[in-house]
């Protein structure tokens, strides 16, 4: 890349760098916290094995469609409501959101709170829906 292009398009280049850093951090950050990524195949296995499915999206997002049997606690409320999940500390927990970013943060919170087996759903509900897996609006 020549320097003139960078100077002329500094905002575009900055946006690309920031976006890349955020994507990298969401993946590396969850790895550093000891959280495994669950692709749709692994997520389906966890669902079928009765793992806790925790959806950390906002109310409107959850109401628009969520994984059946999912427990809903928005990410912003998780610190004050995490005790609601205490009985699941020894069970696998699959955390989902829209794309996998908020759920990665929630996974870190759960690990710090003593949850043993926590998975971040890679790609979130978007990946779940693309795989034609069940979604409900109840």
N, C-alpha and C positions, 0 to 999 in steps of 0.2 A: 504494500500500500504506500502510495506517496503521501508526503506530508500535506500537500495542498488539499487532497481529498479529506483528510482527517480534520483540517482546519475548517473547510467548507461545510462539513457534515458532523461537527462535533456533538450535536444533540443526538443525532441518530446513532452514532458510535457509542456515546455514553449510555443510551437506552439499551443497546445490545449487550454491552458489558454488564450493566446492572441486572438485566434479565438473566443472563448466563450465570452470574454470581448467585442470584436467588435460587435458581434451579439446582445449582451445584450444592448450595448450602442445605437445601431441603433434603437432598439425598445423603450428603455427608453428615449433616447434623443428626439425623436419625440413626445413622450407623455409629456415630460416636456415643450416642445415648444407649447403645446396645439394642436397637430396635430393628427387627427384620422387616424388609419390604415384602408384601404379599401381592403377587400378581393375581389376576382373576381366577386362575386355576387353584392357587393356594387359598384365596379368599373363599371360593366355593367349598373347598374341603373343610375349612374352618367353620363355615356356616352349617354345613351338613353334620359336623361333629359337635354342634351346639356350643360353639364358642360365643362369648358375649360380643355382639356387634354394637359398637358405640358410634353414633353419628354425631359429629360436633358442628354441623352446619347450623345456620340461623333458622328460626322458626319457619319462615316463608319457604326457604329452600327445602327443608325437611317435608313440609306439607305438600310440596309440588311432586314429591316422589322419593321414596327411601327403600332400603333393603327391608324386606319383611322381618319382623321380630327385633328390629334395631331399637336400642335404647337411645333416646335423644337427650343430649345435654350440649347446648351450644358451647363452643370453646371458651367464650368470655365468662361463662358460668361454671366451668369445670373446677377451678380452684375452690369455690365455695360449696360445690355439690359432689366433690369426689368421694366423700364418705358414703354416698348412695351406692357406690360400686364395691365397697369393701368385701362383700361376700364373694366377689369374683377375683380376688387377688391371686388365687392359686389356679385359676382357669385361664385358658387362652383368651385374649381380647384382640379383636380386629377393630381398628379405629378407621373410620372413613369420613370424608368430607366431599367437597365438589371435585377436587383434582389431586389431593394428596398433600397439600402444603399445611393446612391447618391441622390435619390429622397427625402429621409428623410432630408438630408442637405438642399436641395432646399426648402423644405417645411418650414424649420426654417427661411430661408431668406425671403420667401414670408410673413410669419406671422409677422416678424419684419418690413416689408415694408407696413403693414396695410391690407393685404388680410384677409378677414373675415373667409371664410370657405375653409380650405385647407385639402386635404386628401393625404396620402402617399399610393401608390398602393403596398400592401403587396405582395412580391414576384416578383414585376416588370413585364416586358414583358415576362419573363420565365413563370410565373404563368398564364398570359393572354393566351399565346400560348398553354400551357398544358390544358387549359380549352377549347381549340378549338375555341377561339374567333377570329374575323377577324383581319388580318394583311395585310398591303399593302406595296409596295416597291416604290411607285411613289415619 
